[in-house]
Amino acid sequence: MKKLFIAALLAVSIANFAQDKKDQPKRERMEKFTPAQQNDLMLKKMTLELDLTSKQQDQMKSVIAEKRAKREAMMQEHKMKKEAKTKPSADERFAMKSKMLDEQIAMKGKMKSILNAEQFSKWETMNAKHHKRGRRMHKKGTEVASHDKSTRGKSTQRQMQK
């Protein structure tokens, strides 16, 4: 029985590697939109989700453009540091984290001033889902390895084997 299980597991893993990777979209092959197009799409998505008025749309357009510009600058800075292969010190990491949290607080304040109470609560739930998904994708590779096998239940071990 054990040998049969190992053979089935081996067959499944070989079949998985044999799949054609050309069908799967990669970031390089995906369409790239200009920053203006990305801002426009974000505004339309938020308009649909939050039912924004035209006045709110005008206010959100500037907020989205400002946020995107800050994000692009941060990504460029991160890219240069990565190419230079310099790791930030603990104080630099603290400063970056503090700056990021300050920007989130400022964004929340802006959103609170633009949106009404119902729209703001919807925005908060959307934002929470987005951040939760981002953390899960970021930690996906380390999540399983960080758990100790002795703390898992028998049913969890069986699911991991499947």
LINUR-V411113 format. One record per residue. N is the residue number from 1. RES is the residue in one small letter. PHI is phi in whole degrees, 0 to 359 (NA if undefined). Layout:
BEGIN
N|RES|PHI, N|RES|PHI
END
This chain:
BEGIN
1|m|NA, 2|k|294, 3|k|293, 4|l|296, 5|f|297, 6|i|295, 7|a|295, 8|a|294, 9|l|296, 10|l|296, 11|a|296, 12|v|295, 13|s|292, 14|i|293, 15|a|296, 16|n|294, 17|f|287, 18|a|280, 19|q|297, 20|d|285, 21|k|279, 22|k|292, 23|d|286, 24|q|276, 25|p|288, 26|k|250, 27|r|299, 28|e|292, 29|r|274, 30|m|289, 31|e|296, 32|k|248, 33|f|263, 34|t|289, 35|p|303, 36|a|295, 37|q|294, 38|q|297, 39|n|298, 40|d|297, 41|l|296, 42|m|297, 43|l|297, 44|k|294, 45|k|297, 46|m|293, 47|t|297, 48|l|294, 49|e|290, 50|l|254, 51|d|57, 52|l|284, 53|t|278, 54|s|294, 55|k|295, 56|q|295, 57|q|297, 58|d|298, 59|q|293, 60|m|292, 61|k|302, 62|s|289, 63|v|295, 64|i|295, 65|a|297, 66|e|296, 67|k|296, 68|r|295, 69|a|296, 70|k|297, 71|r|295, 72|e|298, 73|a|297, 74|m|296, 75|m|294, 76|q|296, 77|e|298, 78|h|296, 79|k|296, 80|m|295, 81|k|294, 82|k|292, 83|e|294, 84|a|283, 85|k|56, 86|t|252, 87|k|266, 88|p|288, 89|s|284, 90|a|298, 91|d|294, 92|e|293, 93|r|297, 94|f|298, 95|a|296, 96|m|296, 97|k|296, 98|s|297, 99|k|297, 100|m|298, 101|l|293, 102|d|299, 103|e|295, 104|q|295, 105|i|296, 106|a|297, 107|m|297, 108|k|298, 109|g|296, 110|k|297, 111|m|295, 112|k|295, 113|s|284, 114|i|273, 115|l|268, 116|n|277, 117|a|299, 118|e|294, 119|q|296, 120|f|295, 121|s|294, 122|k|297, 123|w|298, 124|e|298, 125|t|292, 126|m|298, 127|n|296, 128|a|296, 129|k|297, 130|h|297, 131|h|291, 132|k|295, 133|r|296, 134|g|297, 135|r|294, 136|r|296, 137|m|292, 138|h|291, 139|k|267, 140|k|307, 141|g|288, 142|t|262, 143|e|298, 144|v|292, 145|a|291, 146|s|282, 147|h|281, 148|d|278, 149|k|298, 150|s|291, 151|t|272, 152|r|282, 153|g|279, 154|k|297, 155|s|294, 156|t|294, 157|q|295, 158|r|294, 159|q|294, 160|m|293, 161|q|287, 162|k|290
END
